[in-house]
């Protein structure tokens, strides 16, 4: 089984942080986000992964080429192709498998993929959305049996009393058959109109899987949610992380002097030096940062190579 990871986007919701680093390389408890996604997928037996790149690919592609614990097929989009055109570029990569997973590059999740795949096969679906309840983005309309009848009210069904609205988890199961529903072109287009066409013409072939086992899910594509994900991880709400001391984690290459005060939670990246009358509270410090003097760093994200002193 194979997967696609979308990593070409501009990370606009993460600006200004994404002005200097592509979203897939954002450190999450000192591990690049893309590695967490790859390890999640590989934990469900997926070892062949396609990934598209565009924005700041001069930083992302060299990093990807040094990953050897999975098999990567990397595309570089000169012009961004969207979810549709991007999928077409992977058609030869995917065509020999019964199904494939699509995972966006900004989701932190522990959802049971095995159960979702089993559901997909049992119902002979073309598309299975894995849905979660996240009220601000509950835009997928489903019937009681799980049949998807609308996306983002494009078909005018969102307000129907017969439907329930939930959010796409940005993790989706597709049958190989879906590849041949796509227009045969490699320019920009989105995938949802193709799915909406299937919803209208082949009712019951697009369905929703709603996880029934405990799980963690968060879209970490905004500055606030990126910060909140660190809090959740350090409070052991996601998975166990080694070398945590009282909700604080510091890379072994970094130095934090004894007169520094740590409160709440904190993550300190590589080659960081913090000294003086400094208080760090509920903050994330990226790599190669120097902080000294009298400083109060609270509810902050300090980007790489920053120098803060008095």
Backbone as CSV, one residue per row, in Angstrom:
resi,resn,N_x,N_y,N_z,CA_x,CA_y,CA_z,C_x,C_y,C_z
1,UNK,0.832,-1.195,0.000,0.000,0.000,0.000,0.873,1.254,0.000
2,UNK,0.391,2.276,-0.690,1.148,3.513,-0.823,0.350,4.696,-0.285
3,UNK,1.043,5.798,-0.129,0.401,7.020,0.349,0.963,8.220,-0.387
4,UNK,0.173,9.278,-0.424,0.627,10.577,-0.899,0.582,11.549,0.264
5,UNK,1.575,12.403,0.346,1.582,13.479,1.336,1.678,14.795,0.587
6,UNK,0.724,15.692,0.852,0.729,17.001,0.198,1.645,17.948,0.958
7,UNK,2.686,18.426,0.283,3.674,19.283,0.949,4.102,20.457,0.075
8,UNK,3.284,20.791,-0.926,3.667,21.841,-1.875,3.188,23.227,-1.473
9,UNK,2.249,23.287,-0.519,1.569,24.545,-0.222,2.453,25.619,0.384
10,UNK,1.905,26.828,0.424,2.661,28.002,0.859,2.659,28.198,2.377
11,UNK,1.842,27.436,3.093,1.799,27.595,4.544,1.344,28.982,4.965
12,UNK,0.364,29.527,4.247,-0.047,30.913,4.503,-0.589,31.109,5.912
13,UNK,-1.245,30.082,6.463,-1.809,30.230,7.807,-0.722,30.249,8.884
14,UNK,0.489,29.847,8.506,1.599,29.806,9.462,2.549,30.995,9.315
15,UNK,2.186,31.951,8.490,3.026,33.141,8.379,2.960,33.954,9.674
16,UNK,4.060,34.590,10.069,5.316,34.773,9.330,6.319,33.631,9.491
17,UNK,5.990,32.608,10.311,6.952,31.526,10.531,7.325,30.828,9.224
18,UNK,6.336,30.652,8.343,6.587,29.933,7.093,7.298,30.775,6.045
19,UNK,7.611,32.015,6.365,8.404,32.820,5.431,9.838,32.325,5.344
20,UNK,10.299,31.630,6.393,11.700,31.197,6.430,11.870,29.685,6.383
21,UNK,10.769,28.944,6.559,10.877,27.487,6.616,9.606,26.880,6.039
22,UNK,9.712,25.880,5.148,8.498,25.243,4.637,7.815,24.465,5.752
23,UNK,6.514,24.465,5.701,5.708,23.840,6.755,6.143,22.407,7.101
24,UNK,6.463,21.548,6.138,6.850,20.181,6.500,8.110,20.091,7.370
25,UNK,8.922,21.137,7.358,10.154,21.110,8.159,9.990,21.805,9.511
26,UNK,8.797,22.296,9.822,8.577,22.883,11.141,8.873,21.830,12.209
27,UNK,9.685,22.175,13.200,9.968,21.195,14.258,8.777,21.034,15.196
28,UNK,8.427,19.801,15.470,7.388,19.485,16.449,8.062,18.650,17.530
29,UNK,8.290,19.257,18.677,9.101,18.667,19.747,10.432,18.199,19.157
30,UNK,11.041,19.099,18.382,12.376,18.922,17.795,12.443,17.855,16.702
31,UNK,11.311,17.433,16.191,11.271,16.494,15.066,10.522,17.171,13.922
32,UNK,11.083,17.231,12.719,10.356,17.861,11.612,8.970,17.244,11.424
33,UNK,8.003,18.087,11.177,6.621,17.646,11.025,6.495,16.504,10.021
34,UNK,7.244,16.590,8.924,7.125,15.581,7.885,7.573,14.216,8.382
35,UNK,8.555,14.178,9.274,8.988,12.894,9.834,7.902,12.276,10.698
36,UNK,7.176,13.087,11.443,6.075,12.559,12.255,5.002,11.942,11.366
37,UNK,4.723,12.584,10.222,3.728,12.056,9.293,4.220,10.751,8.666
38,UNK,5.462,10.735,8.223,6.018,9.512,7.632,5.994,8.361,8.640
39,UNK,6.352,8.635,9.874,6.390,7.571,10.887,4.989,7.094,11.231
40,UNK,4.023,8.006,11.223,2.631,7.605,11.426,2.188,6.660,10.310
41,UNK,2.441,7.028,9.069,2.043,6.193,7.942,2.771,4.851,7.956
42,UNK,4.058,4.873,8.249,4.820,3.623,8.259,4.380,2.704,9.392
43,UNK,3.835,3.270,10.469,3.348,2.440,11.573,2.146,1.594,11.158
44,UNK,1.500,1.963,10.043,0.380,1.193,9.509,0.797,0.390,8.275
45,UNK,2.084,0.163,8.129,2.579,-0.710,7.076,2.790,-0.041,5.735
46,UNK,2.792,1.280,5.697,3.000,2.000,4.434,4.463,2.400,4.342
47,UNK,5.158,1.866,3.369,6.592,2.142,3.236,6.946,2.875,1.952
48,UNK,5.973,3.012,1.047,6.186,3.732,-0.211,5.302,4.974,-0.206
49,UNK,5.936,6.135,-0.210,5.195,7.386,-0.052,5.605,8.380,-1.135
50,UNK,4.612,8.938,-1.802,4.848,10.024,-2.747,4.639,11.353,-2.049
51,UNK,5.440,12.330,-2.383,5.309,13.646,-1.773,5.569,14.717,-2.829
52,UNK,4.670,15.700,-2.895,4.864,16.795,-3.849,5.497,17.984,-3.141
53,UNK,6.254,18.766,-3.873,6.936,19.930,-3.309,6.805,21.109,-4.267
54,UNK,6.818,22.282,-3.706,6.815,23.515,-4.510,7.429,24.652,-3.708
55,UNK,6.702,25.125,-2.696,7.153,26.281,-1.922,8.397,25.928,-1.097
56,UNK,9.439,26.749,-1.249,10.716,26.558,-0.545,11.252,25.137,-0.722
57,UNK,11.037,24.590,-1.924,11.508,23.221,-2.157,13.025,23.121,-2.146
58,UNK,13.708,24.251,-2.328,15.170,24.220,-2.246,15.641,23.867,-0.841
59,UNK,14.772,24.039,0.162,15.075,23.596,1.523,14.511,22.203,1.801
60,UNK,13.324,21.927,1.279,12.642,20.676,1.586,13.215,19.476,0.847
61,UNK,13.466,19.615,-0.444,13.885,18.453,-1.238,15.209,17.864,-0.746
62,UNK,16.243,18.666,-0.465,17.482,18.057,0.065,17.253,17.285,1.358
63,UNK,16.378,17.795,2.205,16.077,17.069,3.450,15.420,15.727,3.126
64,UNK,14.447,15.743,2.228,13.740,14.510,1.877,14.684,13.475,1.266
65,UNK,15.630,13.928,0.477,16.540,12.996,-0.190,17.488,12.305,0.792
66,UNK,17.567,12.806,2.001,18.392,12.173,3.029,17.600,11.264,3.958
67,UNK,16.322,11.050,3.651,15.493,10.124,4.431,15.579,8.736,3.790
68,UNK,15.930,7.743,4.600,16.142,6.397,4.057,15.326,5.326,4.774
69,UNK,14.522,5.695,5.775,13.763,4.674,6.500,12.451,4.310,5.800
70,UNK,12.089,5.078,4.753,10.969,4.743,3.879,11.400,5.006,2.439
71,UNK,10.590,4.518,1.492,10.860,4.761,0.076,10.053,5.972,-0.375
72,UNK,10.747,7.000,-0.825,10.084,8.240,-1.214,10.126,8.436,-2.723
73,UNK,8.992,8.887,-3.257,8.909,9.327,-4.642,8.566,10.809,-4.589
74,UNK,9.494,11.654,-4.988,9.370,13.101,-4.808,9.086,13.775,-6.140
75,UNK,8.077,14.635,-6.158,7.854,15.466,-7.339,8.114,16.921,-6.970
76,UNK,8.658,17.647,-7.926,8.896,19.075,-7.751,8.006,19.826,-8.747
77,UNK,7.072,20.593,-8.220,6.136,21.329,-9.059,6.676,22.728,-9.333
78,UNK,6.999,22.973,-10.580,7.465,24.306,-10.958,6.364,25.336,-10.728
79,UNK,5.149,24.957,-11.122,3.950,25.739,-10.826,3.041,24.852,-9.983
80,UNK,2.470,25.416,-8.938,1.668,24.601,-8.037,0.469,24.021,-8.771
81,UNK,0.165,22.739,-8.533,-0.805,22.006,-9.337,-2.109,21.723,-8.619
82,UNK,-2.209,22.044,-7.339,-3.421,21.723,-6.601,-3.516,20.231,-6.322
83,UNK,-4.582,19.842,-5.622,-4.723,18.433,-5.244,-5.018,17.541,-6.447
84,UNK,-5.665,18.093,-7.473,-5.981,17.296,-8.655,-4.790,17.078,-9.553
85,UNK,-4.204,18.194,-10.031,-3.026,18.072,-10.889,-1.877,17.379,-10.185
86,UNK,-1.766,17.603,-8.883,-0.720,16.938,-8.115,-0.898,15.432,-8.090
87,UNK,-2.143,14.962,-7.968,-2.409,13.519,-7.954,-2.109,12.894,-9.304
88,UNK,-2.458,13.588,-10.381,-2.205,13.050,-11.720,-0.714,12.755,-11.909
89,UNK,0.151,13.595,-11.374,1.599,13.373,-11.515,2.049,12.079,-10.837
90,UNK,1.239,11.562,-9.907,1.590,10.328,-9.197,0.876,9.103,-9.758
91,UNK,0.196,9.258,-10.881,-0.634,8.173,-11.401,0.174,6.896,-11.640
92,UNK,1.327,7.001,-12.265,2.144,5.811,-12.512,2.667,5.207,-11.212
93,UNK,2.956,6.044,-10.242,3.424,5.592,-8.935,2.347,4.780,-8.216
94,UNK,1.073,5.152,-8.412,-0.021,4.560,-7.636,-0.782,3.459,-8.367
95,UNK,-0.654,3.361,-9.677,-1.609,2.606,-10.487,-1.658,1.106,-10.204
96,UNK,-0.611,0.530,-9.629,-0.581,-0.922,-9.431,-1.117,-1.363,-8.077
97,UNK,-1.537,-0.420,-7.246,-2.032,-0.755,-5.916,-3.555,-0.670,-5.872
98,UNK,-4.155,-1.493,-5.021,-5.613,-1.534,-4.892,-6.164,-0.220,-4.356
99,UNK,-5.446,0.386,-3.436,-5.889,1.641,-2.843,-4.682,2.437,-2.385
100,UNK,-4.923,3.693,-2.019,-3.856,4.531,-1.499,-4.435,5.525,-0.507
101,UNK,-3.568,6.045,0.351,-3.935,7.024,1.366,-3.415,8.388,0.933
102,UNK,-4.206,9.429,1.170,-3.724,10.800,1.003,-3.747,11.482,2.370
103,UNK,-2.626,12.096,2.712,-2.451,12.745,4.016,-1.863,14.125,3.768
104,UNK,-2.494,15.172,4.269,-1.916,16.495,4.091,-0.731,16.680,5.039
105,UNK,0.083,17.689,4.747,1.341,17.864,5.463,1.261,18.677,6.732
106,UNK,0.049,18.865,7.281,-0.070,19.679,8.492,-1.011,19.060,9.519
107,UNK,-1.098,17.732,9.530,-1.991,17.034,10.448,-1.188,16.150,11.393
108,UNK,-1.482,16.269,12.680,-0.910,15.398,13.707,-2.035,14.492,14.182
109,UNK,-1.865,13.176,14.028,-2.979,12.262,14.277,-2.496,10.908,14.773
110,UNK,-3.363,10.265,15.573,-3.140,8.870,15.965,-4.322,8.001,15.530
111,UNK,-5.111,8.465,14.575,-6.286,7.723,14.104,-5.863,6.356,13.576
112,UNK,-6.672,5.343,13.871,-6.407,3.969,13.457,-6.680,3.813,11.958
113,UNK,-5.621,3.770,11.168,-5.781,3.652,9.717,-6.264,2.268,9.300
114,UNK,-5.885,1.253,10.061,-6.305,-0.111,9.714,-7.829,-0.201,9.657
115,UNK,-8.496,0.367,10.664,-9.963,0.308,10.702,-10.582,1.083,9.547
116,UNK,-9.984,2.218,9.197,-10.506,3.021,8.089,-10.374,2.267,6.764
117,UNK,-9.251,1.608,6.573,-9.028,0.844,5.338,-9.986,-0.346,5.265
118,UNK,-10.194,-1.007,6.394,-11.144,-2.126,6.444,-12.542,-1.653,6.068
119,UNK,-12.965,-0.527,6.615,-14.273,0.051,6.296,-14.366,0.355,4.800
120,UNK,-13.327,0.940,4.251,-13.290,1.299,2.832,-13.506,0.063,1.955
121,UNK,-12.803,-1.006,2.269,-12.898,-2.226,1.462,-14.270,-2.880,1.611
122,UNK,-14.772,-2.942,2.834,-16.057,-3.602,3.083,-17.206,-2.923,2.348
123,UNK,-17.106,-1.621,2.159,-18.191,-0.872,1.516,-17.932,-0.610,0.033
124,UNK,-16.825,-1.138,-0.483,-16.495,-0.972,-1.899,-16.528,0.502,-2.308
125,UNK,-15.943,1.336,-1.462,-15.955,2.770,-1.725,-14.925,3.151,-2.778
126,UNK,-15.192,4.245,-3.459,-14.166,4.884,-4.282,-13.359,5.833,-3.413
127,UNK,-14.065,6.559,-2.540,-13.431,7.501,-1.623,-14.004,7.290,-0.228
128,UNK,-13.122,7.227,0.767,-13.556,7.204,2.161,-12.902,8.361,2.895
129,UNK,-13.722,9.326,3.287,-13.238,10.420,4.130,-13.176,9.941,5.578
130,UNK,-12.064,10.165,6.232,-11.997,9.957,7.673,-12.403,11.278,8.316
131,UNK,-13.495,11.257,9.069,-14.077,12.489,9.582,-13.893,12.622,11.095
132,UNK,-13.781,13.872,11.529,-13.684,14.207,12.943,-14.664,15.343,13.220
133,UNK,-14.948,15.561,14.491,-15.845,16.655,14.861,-15.014,17.864,15.249
134,UNK,-14.965,18.846,14.364,-14.227,20.087,14.617,-15.104,21.226,14.087
135,UNK,-15.974,21.699,14.921,-17.096,22.548,14.496,-16.749,23.693,13.543
136,UNK,-15.636,24.395,13.711,-15.370,25.493,12.764,-15.215,25.035,11.315
137,UNK,-14.865,23.754,11.120,-14.631,23.268,9.754,-15.471,22.028,9.443
138,UNK,-16.629,21.889,10.069,-17.521,20.756,9.798,-18.268,20.988,8.485
139,UNK,-17.602,20.663,7.370,-18.136,20.994,6.051,-18.463,19.770,5.186
140,UNK,-18.325,18.552,5.754,-18.674,17.349,5.002,-20.018,16.848,5.514
141,UNK,-20.999,16.758,4.612,-22.376,16.392,4.985,-22.599,14.913,4.705
142,UNK,-23.073,14.198,5.738,-23.254,12.750,5.602,-24.642,12.335,6.079
143,UNK,-25.123,11.218,5.513,-26.359,10.618,5.982,-26.072,9.703,7.164
144,UNK,-27.132,9.162,7.748,-26.987,8.323,8.940,-26.118,7.099,8.673
145,UNK,-26.168,6.563,7.444,-25.385,5.364,7.126,-23.946,5.677,6.735
146,UNK,-23.579,6.965,6.765,-22.210,7.352,6.437,-21.997,7.800,5.006
147,UNK,-23.033,7.751,4.193,-22.910,8.203,2.808,-22.656,9.712,2.772
148,UNK,-21.641,10.116,2.035,-21.339,11.541,1.886,-22.232,12.107,0.785
149,UNK,-22.934,13.200,1.109,-23.868,13.785,0.136,-23.486,15.203,-0.267
150,UNK,-22.477,15.784,0.395,-22.082,17.139,0.021,-20.740,17.470,0.668
151,UNK,-20.048,18.411,0.031,-18.800,18.953,0.576,-18.889,20.469,0.496
152,UNK,-18.761,21.112,1.646,-18.764,22.579,1.725,-20.009,23.194,1.090
153,UNK,-21.120,22.473,1.192,-22.428,22.957,0.712,-22.454,23.233,-0.785
154,UNK,-21.561,22.604,-1.536,-21.555,22.800,-2.985,-22.835,22.288,-3.640
155,UNK,-23.477,21.302,-3.008,-24.708,20.740,-3.559,-25.936,21.172,-2.770
156,UNK,-25.731,22.118,-1.851,-26.848,22.683,-1.103,-27.462,21.769,-0.067
157,UNK,-26.690,20.804,0.447,-27.251,19.833,1.392,-26.884,20.097,2.852
158,UNK,-26.012,21.064,3.127,-25.472,21.225,4.479,-26.549,21.479,5.524
159,UNK,-27.611,22.185,5.164,-28.650,22.540,6.125,-29.796,21.523,6.167
160,UNK,-29.714,20.457,5.372,-30.763,19.440,5.400,-30.868,18.830,6.788
161,UNK,-32.073,18.604,7.260,-32.265,17.985,8.571,-31.812,16.530,8.597
162,UNK,-31.712,15.918,7.423,-31.339,14.500,7.350,-29.841,14.268,7.408
163,UNK,-29.037,15.352,7.414,-27.588,15.161,7.349,-26.919,15.605,8.646
164,UNK,-25.739,15.078,8.830,-24.842,15.473,9.915,-23.590,16.044,9.278
165,UNK,-23.079,17.112,9.823,-21.894,17.749,9.258,-20.686,17.523,10.163
166,UNK,-19.608,17.020,9.562,-18.361,16.785,10.275,-17.208,17.324,9.436
167,UNK,-16.019,17.276,10.012,-14.841,17.835,9.342,-13.987,16.734,8.727
168,UNK,-13.479,17.010,7.550,-12.493,16.110,6.975,-11.219,16.139,7.802
169,UNK,-10.675,14.984,8.104,-9.443,14.909,8.900,-8.215,15.220,8.072
170,UNK,-8.391,15.361,6.756,-7.282,15.524,5.795,-6.479,14.239,5.660
171,UNK,-7.099,13.129,6.067,-6.566,11.789,5.799,-7.681,11.031,5.094
172,UNK,-7.425,10.588,3.876,-8.484,10.028,3.035,-7.991,8.754,2.363
173,UNK,-8.912,7.785,2.220,-8.614,6.529,1.529,-9.248,6.580,0.140
174,UNK,-8.463,6.256,-0.878,-8.944,6.242,-2.257,-8.711,4.868,-2.874
175,UNK,-9.682,4.390,-3.622,-9.467,3.206,-4.453,-8.701,3.597,-5.702
176,UNK,-7.972,2.630,-6.244,-7.232,2.839,-7.485,-8.142,3.375,-8.594
177,UNK,-9.384,2.948,-8.560,-10.374,3.379,-9.552,-10.473,4.896,-9.652
178,UNK,-10.226,5.581,-8.538,-10.358,7.037,-8.522,-9.392,7.703,-9.488
179,UNK,-8.217,7.118,-9.682,-7.213,7.712,-10.557,-7.753,7.916,-11.966
180,UNK,-8.676,7.037,-12.374,-9.173,7.071,-13.741,-10.432,7.935,-13.860
181,UNK,-10.825,8.558,-12.767,-11.884,9.561,-12.794,-11.307,10.975,-12.951
182,UNK,-10.001,11.084,-12.806,-9.358,12.391,-12.881,-9.129,12.805,-14.336
183,UNK,-9.267,14.082,-14.652,-8.882,14.552,-15.991,-7.411,14.242,-16.248
184,UNK,-7.107,13.857,-17.473,-5.736,13.485,-17.811,-4.943,14.734,-18.180
185,UNK,-4.629,15.539,-17.159,-3.880,16.766,-17.405,-3.068,17.092,-16.155
186,UNK,-1.952,17.731,-16.369,-1.067,18.063,-15.260,-0.941,19.569,-15.094
187,UNK,-2.087,20.241,-15.065,-2.092,21.649,-14.713,-2.890,21.802,-13.423
188,UNK,-3.081,23.030,-12.987,-3.738,23.247,-11.701,-5.224,22.890,-11.755
189,UNK,-5.651,21.994,-10.873,-7.074,21.809,-10.589,-7.208,21.095,-9.253
190,UNK,-8.380,21.257,-8.645,-8.620,20.666,-7.332,-9.415,19.376,-7.470
191,UNK,-9.316,18.560,-6.432,-9.873,17.216,-6.481,-11.354,17.169,-6.107
192,UNK,-11.821,18.139,-5.316,-13.196,18.067,-4.801,-14.268,18.042,-5.888
193,UNK,-14.140,18.804,-6.989,-15.171,18.697,-8.031,-15.305,17.281,-8.597
194,UNK,-14.205,16.548,-8.653,-14.263,15.158,-9.129,-15.033,14.301,-8.133
195,UNK,-14.768,14.519,-6.843,-15.478,13.763,-5.808,-16.960,14.122,-5.797
196,UNK,-17.270,15.390,-5.953,-18.675,15.815,-5.992,-19.417,15.175,-7.162
197,UNK,-18.731,15.011,-8.268,-19.338,14.358,-9.435,-19.688,12.901,-9.121
198,UNK,-18.800,12.214,-8.412,-19.068,10.826,-8.008,-20.245,10.787,-7.030
199,UNK,-20.282,11.729,-6.078,-21.382,11.792,-5.106,-22.723,11.891,-5.820
200,UNK,-22.790,12.693,-6.867,-24.050,12.897,-7.588,-24.410,11.717,-8.486
201,UNK,-23.429,11.158,-9.170,-23.706,10.137,-10.180,-23.675,8.716,-9.635
202,UNK,-22.954,8.502,-8.533,-22.834,7.150,-7.977,-23.041,7.201,-6.466
203,UNK,-24.257,7.444,-6.016,-24.525,7.560,-4.578,-24.051,6.320,-3.811
204,UNK,-23.408,6.564,-2.689,-22.932,5.477,-1.850,-21.509,5.050,-2.121
205,UNK,-20.867,5.617,-3.157,-19.480,5.242,-3.443,-18.478,6.161,-2.747
206,UNK,-18.975,7.272,-2.180,-18.150,8.142,-1.340,-18.768,8.102,0.049
207,UNK,-17.995,7.610,1.017,-18.538,7.432,2.360,-17.600,8.006,3.410
208,UNK,-18.110,8.076,4.633,-17.339,8.618,5.753,-17.044,7.527,6.762
209,UNK,-15.800,7.476,7.194,-15.430,6.635,8.323,-15.220,7.544,9.526
210,UNK,-15.936,7.261,10.608,-15.812,8.042,11.838,-15.138,7.165,12.877
211,UNK,-13.931,7.495,13.310,-13.210,6.633,14.256,-14.012,6.382,15.527
212,UNK,-14.027,5.122,15.969,-14.760,4.779,17.184,-13.832,4.386,18.329
213,UNK,-12.534,4.548,18.123,-11.556,4.288,19.168,-10.910,5.609,19.574
214,UNK,-10.415,5.709,20.807,-9.773,6.960,21.237,-8.633,7.352,20.290
215,UNK,-8.542,8.616,19.991,-7.504,9.091,19.082,-7.212,10.551,19.373
216,UNK,-6.093,10.997,18.837,-5.747,12.421,18.872,-5.716,12.916,17.435
217,UNK,-6.232,14.112,17.223,-6.180,14.727,15.888,-6.091,16.235,16.052
218,UNK,-5.176,16.845,15.314,-5.102,18.303,15.305,-4.525,18.779,13.977
219,UNK,-5.196,19.768,13.408,-4.653,20.501,12.273,-3.636,21.488,12.840
220,UNK,-2.362,21.301,12.522,-1.341,22.191,13.083,-0.833,23.176,12.029
221,UNK,-1.755,23.558,11.146,-1.402,24.476,10.073,-1.594,25.941,10.390
222,UNK,-1.846,26.275,11.668,-1.884,27.676,12.085,-0.876,27.873,13.214
223,UNK,-0.481,29.108,13.435,0.495,29.386,14.491,-0.049,28.946,15.849
224,UNK,-1.310,29.253,16.109,-1.912,28.893,17.396,-1.970,27.380,17.586
225,UNK,-2.435,26.669,16.569,-2.570,25.216,16.710,-1.203,24.530,16.748
226,UNK,-0.213,25.090,16.078,1.153,24.564,16.154,1.666,24.662,17.590
227,UNK,1.423,25.801,18.218,1.807,25.997,19.618,1.040,25.037,20.522
228,UNK,-0.267,24.891,20.290,-1.099,24.023,21.117,-0.695,22.556,21.004
229,UNK,-0.243,22.143,19.832,0.192,20.760,19.658,1.377,20.439,20.567
230,UNK,2.297,21.376,20.714,3.419,21.164,21.630,2.941,20.997,23.065
231,UNK,2.020,21.852,23.459,1.456,21.728,24.807,0.848,20.346,25.000
232,UNK,0.068,19.885,24.017,-0.594,18.587,24.136,0.412,17.446,24.221
233,UNK,1.452,17.501,23.389,2.456,16.441,23.397,3.180,16.387,24.733
234,UNK,3.571,17.549,25.237,4.327,17.584,26.487,3.463,17.233,27.693
235,UNK,2.160,17.323,27.542,1.245,16.890,28.600,0.788,15.450,28.384
236,UNK,1.485,14.713,27.487,1.227,13.288,27.220,-0.190,13.017,26.707
237,UNK,-0.752,13.946,25.941,-2.076,13.756,25.364,-2.012,13.120,23.977
238,UNK,-0.809,13.016,23.413,-0.666,12.509,22.045,0.080,11.179,22.056
239,UNK,1.329,11.188,22.459,2.152,9.986,22.589,3.283,10.302,23.548
240,UNK,3.955,9.267,23.969,5.032,9.442,24.940,6.284,9.975,24.236
241,UNK,6.919,10.942,24.850,8.159,11.517,24.341,9.228,11.341,25.411
242,UNK,10.404,10.902,24.987,11.498,10.686,25.941,12.158,12.011,26.324
243,UNK,12.833,11.955,27.440,13.664,13.080,27.927,12.852,14.329,28.255
244,UNK,11.630,14.133,28.729,10.827,15.257,29.211,11.035,15.391,30.712
245,UNK,11.292,16.591,31.162,11.404,16.878,32.591,10.393,17.954,32.944
246,UNK,9.351,17.572,33.688,8.327,18.530,34.126,7.789,19.368,32.968
247,UNK,7.430,18.699,31.866,6.850,19.358,30.684,7.845,20.226,29.915
248,UNK,9.125,19.966,30.112,10.152,20.704,29.376,11.076,19.701,28.684
249,UNK,11.485,20.050,27.462,12.413,19.205,26.732,13.481,20.084,26.101
250,UNK,14.727,19.658,26.216,15.852,20.449,25.715,16.789,19.529,24.948
251,UNK,17.141,19.915,23.727,18.050,19.098,22.928,19.406,18.994,23.618
252,UNK,20.036,17.853,23.473,21.294,17.584,24.180,22.430,18.513,23.755
253,UNK,22.314,19.133,22.588,23.373,20.022,22.111,23.228,21.448,22.647
254,UNK,22.160,21.700,23.395,21.872,23.058,23.860,22.295,23.257,25.309
255,UNK,22.439,24.538,25.673,22.852,24.902,27.028,21.845,25.864,27.629
256,UNK,21.342,25.509,28.799,20.440,26.379,29.560,21.043,26.530,30.948
257,UNK,21.420,27.746,31.303,22.116,27.966,32.577,21.169,27.793,33.760
258,UNK,21.751,27.601,34.934,20.970,27.324,36.136,20.096,28.495,36.571
259,UNK,20.433,29.714,36.160,19.633,30.859,36.581,18.440,31.123,35.663
260,UNK,18.245,30.284,34.668,17.075,30.399,33.795,15.885,29.722,34.462
261,UNK,14.732,30.372,34.419,13.504,29.834,35.009,12.618,29.259,33.914
262,UNK,12.191,28.017,34.112,11.296,27.357,33.163,9.946,27.138,33.826
263,UNK,8.889,27.600,33.162,7.540,27.442,33.686,6.619,26.901,32.598
264,UNK,5.502,26.304,33.030,4.557,25.762,32.053,5.192,24.647,31.241
265,UNK,5.309,24.856,29.927,6.010,23.896,29.073,7.002,24.646,28.194
266,UNK,7.995,23.921,27.718,8.936,24.523,26.773,9.630,23.438,25.972
267,UNK,10.018,23.819,24.750,10.840,22.960,23.893,12.018,23.798,23.425
268,UNK,13.216,23.269,23.620,14.438,23.959,23.193,15.126,23.113,22.137
269,UNK,15.380,23.712,20.963,15.955,22.992,19.836,17.457,22.800,19.933
270,UNK,18.079,22.536,18.785,19.512,22.247,18.720,20.339,23.532,18.821
271,UNK,21.508,23.385,19.426,22.515,24.459,19.455,21.941,25.782,19.962
272,UNK,21.159,25.688,21.024,20.566,26.874,21.656,21.369,27.201,22.912
273,UNK,21.549,28.484,23.163,22.228,28.932,24.380,21.347,29.955,25.082
274,UNK,20.944,29.623,26.318,20.105,30.524,27.112,20.788,30.752,28.451
275,UNK,21.044,32.012,28.785,21.721,32.318,30.040,21.245,33.665,30.576
276,UNK,21.442,33.871,31.880,21.054,35.129,32.499,19.710,35.016,33.193
277,UNK,19.140,36.150,33.538,17.853,36.205,34.231,16.724,36.078,33.212
278,UNK,16.612,34.880,32.671,15.648,34.617,31.600,14.539,33.714,32.136
279,UNK,13.292,34.057,31.809,12.163,33.179,32.118,11.564,32.684,30.802
280,UNK,11.453,31.374,30.694,10.840,30.739,29.523,9.557,30.073,30.003
281,UNK,8.433,30.482,29.443,7.149,29.912,29.840,6.301,29.626,28.606
282,UNK,5.852,28.371,28.500,4.935,27.976,27.420,5.454,28.438,26.057
283,UNK,6.697,28.090,25.763,7.330,28.602,24.546,8.114,27.522,23.816
284,UNK,8.317,27.771,22.518,9.039,26.859,21.635,10.230,27.618,21.067
285,UNK,11.408,27.084,21.287,12.644,27.720,20.821,13.226,26.854,19.708
286,UNK,13.312,27.404,18.510,13.872,26.660,17.390,15.402,26.607,17.497
287,UNK,16.052,26.038,16.496,17.499,25.785,16.534,18.322,27.085,16.455
288,UNK,19.531,26.992,16.997,20.562,28.034,16.828,20.128,29.404,17.364
289,UNK,19.468,29.399,18.504,18.985,30.627,19.126,19.878,30.978,20.317
290,UNK,20.093,32.273,20.509,20.801,32.753,21.700,19.906,33.734,22.452
291,UNK,19.707,33.459,23.738,18.909,34.350,24.591,19.727,34.645,25.845
292,UNK,19.885,35.914,26.157,20.671,36.280,27.345,20.139,37.581,27.928
293,UNK,20.665,37.935,29.109,20.236,39.165,29.766,19.004,38.931,30.610
294,UNK,18.158,39.918,30.676,16.914,39.841,31.448,15.751,39.768,30.460
295,UNK,15.201,38.578,30.289,14.192,38.370,29.250,13.004,37.584,29.812
296,UNK,11.840,37.895,29.303,10.631,37.147,29.638,10.047,36.604,28.340
297,UNK,10.265,35.327,28.084,9.797,34.673,26.863,8.566,33.853,27.245
298,UNK,7.395,34.324,26.882,6.160,33.676,27.324,5.192,33.517,26.156
299,UNK,4.615,32.300,26.033,3.651,31.997,24.961,4.221,32.382,23.595
300,UNK,5.471,32.020,23.379,6.194,32.486,22.189,6.724,31.323,21.355
301,UNK,6.989,31.642,20.096,7.741,30.762,19.203,8.925,31.575,18.712
302,UNK,10.123,31.167,19.096,11.331,31.884,18.715,11.957,31.132,17.550
303,UNK,12.031,31.768,16.388,12.481,31.084,15.180,13.993,30.932,15.147
304,UNK,14.449,30.070,14.251,15.858,29.691,14.184,16.763,30.901,13.935
305,UNK,17.955,30.810,14.492,19.013,31.807,14.302,18.709,33.159,14.953
306,UNK,17.707,33.198,15.825,17.382,34.461,16.497,18.375,34.744,17.620
307,UNK,18.640,36.028,17.857,19.467,36.463,18.981,18.653,37.479,19.784
308,UNK,18.435,37.160,21.058,17.672,38.045,21.943,18.554,38.372,23.138
309,UNK,18.927,39.641,23.279,19.769,40.035,24.408,19.481,41.483,24.779
310,UNK,20.101,41.924,25.872,19.959,43.324,26.298,21.337,43.935,26.478
